[in-house]
Amino acid sequence: MTPETEKLIKAYEDPDTIELMIIEDGSVYVEKVSEGDLIELPFKTPLPALGEFVQYLVGPNERFGPERPYADLSAKDGSRIHLIVSPLTRSGPCLTIRKRPTYRPSLSEIIDNGSIPRKCAEFLRFATDNKQNLLIVGGTSSGKTTLLNALAALAPAKDRILVLEDSPELVLPQKHVIYLKTRMKDPRGNPDVTLRDLLVNSLRMRPDRIVVGECRGAEAFDMLSAMNVGHDGVMATIHSNSSREALARLETLCLMSGVDFPLKALRQNITQALDLIVFMTRLPNGVRTIAQVTEVTGMEQDVVTLSDLFKLESSHREEGTLIALKPTGTMPRFYDLLRRQGLEPPIDFFQEE
């Protein structure tokens, strides 16, 4: 094993490392929990060391070259690896690794560390208990998967939970959990198995809850269809910069499935399927938090209507600008359904301290 490979392994196995990246000239960058910016490590990675490092992570059976110039892989510890090589790069290979966290915090721990206010978190717990269909949205590294894992972990132990992912990231405490993972076509001729394939299969497996690690393709339409035919409590994440933008992205992903729907009908499908959108963000100080909790309330003409239940607000004080997630005072519409069922849902989530 080369000295550079040993340095890469040491950097990768550092508990403080979140991501590790190698660019074409061999430069190595890491993102750490304790740092806000990327750090360039003081050494370069020659091609033999990079190949040795990848084989160390994924095992000896993966091969790369002109016939397989890119791949999404899983390390033996479950970390997510993307590798792209010549001729798709200008010169050398590029490697990007998102480490799988060794521990996923519970919702109570997320509350205690100050990332999410207690009242908002407890409302999300209540919504999860009542099997609301929930979409968690945000940018890269905004905390979407962490929150998804924490909320999915609240499902009753009696539930049969199906987890669908491209890379294994979620770890749930319940006993009756089935983890399904996609597969990319490889040089041995094994065909793709997509999230859409997994969703179709999951509907035949009597799920009580379906959790989609990240929705980013044609599977969006099948996910919404599952919500609309009685599969409640579905949870997923999607990349987006706001709750409203998430709806537009969902429309685009559904159209990728080839469905021949008028846009208004597609939006009605989204409205009938989706209950809540939780928008995550990363503040300038590095704290990951919720910026919006939004309820999908219906349609007005051709537009999906939304109602913010919680929203991140800033106030200016002598000690500086204070940013806090606050209830808007609007009550969720699904409370009316619960009341018709003879339940009296709590309203203290929406009362300011």
N, C-alpha and C positions, 0 to 999 in steps of 0.2 A: 504494500500500500504506500503510495507516494506521500511525502510530507504535506503537500497541498490538499490531498484527500483527507488526511487526518485533521487538518485545520478546518476544512468544510464540515466534517462530521462534528467537530467540537463546537463550531458556531451553530450548527443545526440543533444539536442536543442541548444547547444552553436553554434552561427553562424560561429565560427572559425573551427568547426569540419568538416572534409571531410569524414573520415571513422571511424567506431568504431568496435572493434573486441574483442570477449571474447573467451578464450581458455579453455581447459578441466579442469584446476584447478581453474577456476573462475577469473583468472587475466584479467584485462581490459586494452586494448590499444586503443589509438586514434591517428589519423593523423590529423594535423591541418594545415590550410593555412599558418600560421605564423611560422611553424616549419618544418625543413627538415627531421627529423627522427620521428619514432613512439615514443609516450610517454606512459609509464605505469602509470595508475591512482592508487592512494594510497588506494585501497580497493579491496576486492574480492567479487565475485557475487555468492551467494548460489543458488542452483537449483530453489527454489521457486521464488526468485527474478528474475531470468532469464526468467522463464515462464511468470511471471507477466509482465515483460518488453516487451516480444514478443507479448503478447495479447494486450498490450497497443498500440503497433505499427500497428498491422494488424487487430485487431478486435477479437471478441470472438469465431469465427466459425472455426478457424484452430486448428487441433489437431495433436500431434506428439508422436511417440513411435515406438515399433518394427514394426508395420504395415506401418509406414510412417517415416522412419529414416532420410530422407533428403528432403529438399524442397527449391525451389526458390520462393520467395514471394515478394510482393510489399507492402510497408507501406502505410498507408492512405494518407501520403503526397507525395507518389510516389517514395520514396527511395527504393533501391534494397537490399533485405535481403536474405542471404543464411544461412540455419540452418541445421546442421548435428548432429545426436544424436546416442546414443548406440542402437544397437550393432555395428555400423560402426565406432565409436570412441572407444578408449581404455578405457575411463572412462566416463567423463562428456560430455555435449554438446559443440559444437563450433558454434559461431555466428559471421557472417561477414556482416556488413552493409555499403553500399556505399550510402551516402546521396545524394538525388537529389538536385542539386543547386537551390536555390530560384530565381536565376537570371542567364540567359545565355547572355554573352556579344555579341554585334554585331561585324561584321568584322572591322568596323571603330574603335570600342573600343579596339579590340585586337591589331590593328595597333598602337593606341595611347599609350597603356601600354608597347609597345616595344617588344612584343612576336614575331611578324612577321614583317619583313621589308615591307614598303609600296608598293614597286614595285612588290614584289612577291604576296602580298595580292591582289593587283589590277589585276594582271594577272589571279589569281584564280577567281576573280569576272568576268573578261572577259570570261573565260572558262565556268563558270556557266551560264552566259548570253547566250552563244552559245551551251548550252546543251551537253557539253562533259560528257561522262560517267567517273565517278571519284571514286577512291578507296583511302580512308584515312587509313594509316597503322601506327602501332607503338606498343609499349609495354603498360603495364597497367599504367594508370594515366599519359599518355603522352600528353593528350589534344585532343585526336581524336574526342570525342563526342562534345566537345566545338567548334572545327573547323567545324565539320559536321553541327551542328546547325546554326552556323554563315553563312555558304555558302548556306544551304537550305533556310535560311531566305531571301536570295537575289532573289529567284525565283519570277517571276511576279505575281502580285495579281490575275490575271485572270486565273492562272494555277490551275488545280485540283491536289492536292498533296496527295499521300498516304504514311503514315509513318508506318513502320512495326518494332516492337520492342519486345524483351523479357520482358523488364521492361520499364515503361514509363519515358523517360529521355528528349526527345526532346520537345521543345516548340517553335512553329513557329508563326510569327505575321500575316501571311496571313489568310484570312477568310475561304477559301475553302480548308480546311485540314481535312483528315480523319485519325484518329489514330487507328491502329489495334495492338492488343497485343496477344501474345501466351498464352496458358494455359497448365499447367502440369496436368497429371492424378492425381486425388485426391481420398481419401478414400470413397467418395460418389459414385465413379464409373464413373465420368465424364472423357472422354478420352482426351489424349493429343491433343492440337492444336499447330502445329509447325510453325516455320517461313516459311517452305516450303509450308504448307497449306495456309498460309496468302498470299504468293507470287502468288500461283496459283489463288487464289480468286481475288487478286488485279488486275491481268491482265484482268479480266472480268468486271472491274469497271471503265473503260475508264480513266486511269490515264494520266495526262500530265507529272508528275514526280513521281518517286518511290524513297523513302528514306528508307534504311535498317539500323536500329540502329547498329547492329553488326552481321556480317555474320560469322557463326562458325560451319556450318553443311552442310547437303545435299542441303540446299536451294541455295548454291553457284551456282550449275548448272542451276537452274531455273532462277536465277538472270542474269547469262550470256546469257541464252536463250532469256530472255526479252530484253536485250540490242541488241541482234542480229536480233530481228524481228521488230525493229523500235522504241522501247521505249528508247528515248534519255534522257540525263540528269539524269540518275540513279546515286545515291550516296550511299555509304556504308562504314562501317569501318571493319577492320579485324586486329587481333593481328599478328604482325610480327616485325622482327628486321631490315628489310631493304626492299627496293622496290623489289629487286630480290627475296628475300625470300618470299615476299608476293605472287609472282606468283607460287612458289612451294607449298605454303599453299593452294592457290586456286585450284591447280590441285588435291591435297589430298582431299579437301572438295568435289570437283566434283565427285571424285571416290567413295566417301561415299554414293552418290545418287544411285549407282548401274549401272551407265551408262557403256555400253560396247563399249567404244571408244578406238581406238589406241591412244597412248600418243601424237603422232604428230597431230592427228585430234583434240584432246582436246586442245592442245596449239594453234592451228589455231583458235579455237573457242574463246579462251581467247583473242588472238590478235585482232580478228575482233570486239570483244565486248568492250574491255576496252581502254580508251583513256589516262587517266592520273593517276599516283600513287603519293600520297603525303605522305611522311614519316615523322611522328612526333617523337620527342624525348624529354627527360627531361634532361637538363644539370646538372652538378654537383652542381650548385648553386640553383637548384630547378626550374629554368625557363623552361617552356614548349615552344618549338619552332619547326619550320619546319627544318628538316635536309636535305631533298631532295624533289624536284618536278621532276618527271620522266615521259616522254612520252613513251607509248608503240608504237613502230614504225613498227613492222613487224616480219618476220621469216627469219632466215638464216639456211638452212638445218632443223634441229630439234630444234633449239634454238630460243626462243622469244628474239627479239632485243629491247633494251631500250636505251633511250637518256636522259641524265640529262639536265634539263633546268635551275634549281637552285640547288646549293649544299652548305652545310655548310663547311666553310674553316677556318683554324686557321692560324694566322700570329703572329710572335714573334716580340715584340717591347720592348723598354726600360721599359715601365710601366707594362709589362707582356704579356701573351698570349691573343690575341684578336680573338674571335670566331664570325664569321659573315656569314650570308646566302648571297651568291652572284650568279648572273647569270653566266652561263657557256659560253654564247655567241652563243649557239645553238638555232636556231629558230624552233618552233613547226611545225610539218608536217601538222597539220590541218589548218595552215595558208594558205597552197597552195589551199586547198579546198575552203576556204573563198574567195580567190582571183579569183578562177574560177567562183564563184557566183557573182563576180562584187564588192566585198568588199575589202577594204584596211585595214587589221588589224594593230593595233598600234605595234610598235617595241620598244618604249621607255622603256617597262618593262625590257628589256634585256640589257640596257645600264647602265653601272655603273655610280654612282654619280661623 
